[in-house]
Amino acid sequence: MKVTTKELRIQPGKIIEQVANGQEITITFRGKALARIVPISKKDNTTKKDDIDIFGMWSGRNDEASVEVAVRELRKGRTF
């Protein structure tokens, strides 16, 4: 399926819905193919929550007792 950049701006929800249903979308700009939106197949989506760095960013820290304590210290502000 081909859609223009204007159609993508006007109806992004409908286009995303088509991708969610397995449709491959080609975005065109001035008649030329610019980008492609491809659905992610379920077997390719092997990223686990533990594999994403942001979820474990505090796991290896030994200098702070807990995240709550660190955030509370950051929010205190400067003391002179």
Order of alpha helices (4+ residues) and beta strands (2+ residues): beta-alpha-alpha-beta-beta-alpha
